[in-house]
Amino acid sequence: MVTFTASVTCILVLVLIKEGVNSNKDCQPHLIMPVPIELVVVSTDKTMMA
């Protein structure tokens, strides 16, 4: 159950950041580069599993 909850949480964070920040026309001028949220979520997920 913990693995499922962690996975769902990571998927929600990934979608929210990718769609809410990286695709947002208001935020894009303020970003030097898109937020690499895939790397953050995967590394956090692996850390939580250990």
N, C-alpha and C positions, 0 to 999 in steps of 0.2 A: 504494500500500500504506500509505503514511503517513496519507493521508486516511481510509482505512478504519479503521485502528488508532485514530486520534484520535476518530472518530465512535463506535466501539464503546466506547471508554473513557468518553466523555461520556455515552453512554446508560446504562452501568453505574453511573456516579456518580449520575446523575439518579434512577434507580430506587432505588438504595440509600438515598439521602438522603430521597426522597419517602416510601418505604415504611418505612424504618428509623427516621427521626427525626420527620418531620411526622405520621405516622400512629400513632406509638408513644404509648400512653396514659401511660406513665411519664415521657416527655419533655415532653409537652404542657403540664403545669402550669409548667414552668421556662422555656418559650418565651413571649416577649411577643407574637410573631407567628410564623406558619410561616416556615421558611427559604425565601427565594425562589430556589431552586436552579436553576430554569429560566433565570433571567437570568445567573447565574454561569456555568453550563455554556455557554450560547450565546455570551456575551462571551469566554470562554476559548477556545472552539472557533474563533471568528472571529480571535482574536489568534494562535492557533497556525497558522492557514491563511495568514496574511499573510506 
